[in-house]
């Protein structure tokens, strides 16, 4: 299934394009695993994507 996460556009708009893309990738993976609502998946994905970005930037 392809989740759009349109309800979370304001949270995603505040991210850089690179972090936003990574957050969406992570959110899709979390939704595929199941057990999370879209809200929880996108919240966790944003945190993980920001951590990924900071780790990759050194």
Number of C-alpha atoms within 10 A of each C-alpha: 6 7 11 12 15 8 10 13 10 9 12 20 10 10 15 12 11 11 22 19 15 19 25 20 14 20 27 21 13 19 18 13 9 11 10 14 11 19 13 14 21 24 16 16 23 23 14 17 22 18 13 14 15 11 9 8 7 5
